[in-house]
Amino acid sequence: MAIEIQEVKSKSELKKFIWFGINLYKNNKFAAPPLMMDDLLNLSKDRNPAHEFCESAYYVALKNGKIVGRIAAIINPVANTTWNEKKARFGWVDFIDDKEVSKALFDTAIAWAKGKGMTEICGPLGFTDFDPEGLLIEGYDKPSTLATIYNYPYYVQHIENYGFKKEIDWKEYLITVPEVFPEKFFRIAEIVKQKYKLRSVHFKSRKEVVSNYANKIFGLLNLCYKDLYGFAKLNEKQIAFYIKLYFSIFRLDTISIVVDEKDDVVALGIAMPSFTKALQKSKGSLFPLGWFYMLRALYKNDVIDLYLMAVHPEYQSKGVNSIMFADIMPNAAKNGYKFAESNPELETNTKMSSQWGSFENVNHKRRRAYSKEI
């Protein structure tokens, strides 16, 4: 049967677009499906401030009247200006194991991008660096995380057969949380604090974190990530959006904020208990019991996800990361966490990956961004 491509126009069609991606993995024990409400917030053009400057179009592929694939085509002009490129992005790409389906989706996304004057398309990427990115190419038998994409192995063959080539890879590490944190880290942390007049900030409430440091945190991220692949500086509206999205629920004992004498944030480590099992049980929805699974994951867990780590360029390679580890790791062991899962790290970011050498670790997943001239 011929493949029919339809552009997503209405809210009801957007929900079907999202549910296809969730339901395709409903029986997969390694995938961590996103919550419908999160993807709806991100993809809705009247709710995510990235849409004020990004262009995008969403498409579904139908066979016999049934959705069998989806793709989002995106242009981020801020990123293109930053990197002097004419790139479109593809994201939220999922399809059954049928090459006619994947070809029809990529043909459509590329036609849209060429119509906008783009000369290259790359992905999987989102609107910004804070969206899940990178096709999983190793580690299909490892649990996914809230912040990452899970995909079936056949995606690689489809994408490479279409003519996409590797652009860059990310690595993910599984770190064993030491039952007894090495004393040397405490000593180093104290020496670094005294030498550079730094201190760790401790909090009594989430509101205190948001009110006093959230904007400073994103200011540091804008600075530290500016040279990383595909990054585009976040504006004030985007920062406010991500503060509301990510700072609504977290544990105070799984974050580390390091400040200087002026109370400016010079380093940060933000970790969260793993939501993988909770997302699997929630099956894309907070109701009727999804909210319960997500809340329980905050306090009953043996895996902690390391979402964000950043050190101001002036303080890199000076031992400041020891302060963050001294804050987070002992609390992790105390609260029963056995493992820490790193966020995807660019293969070129050796400063980040080298810090795991002090702990028992394994590089257990790899993901890739692909590109193709059009």
Order of alpha helices (4+ residues) and beta strands (2+ residues): beta-alpha-alpha-beta-beta-alpha-beta-alpha-beta-beta-alpha-beta-alpha-beta-alpha-alpha-beta-beta-alpha-alpha-beta-alpha-beta-beta-alpha-beta
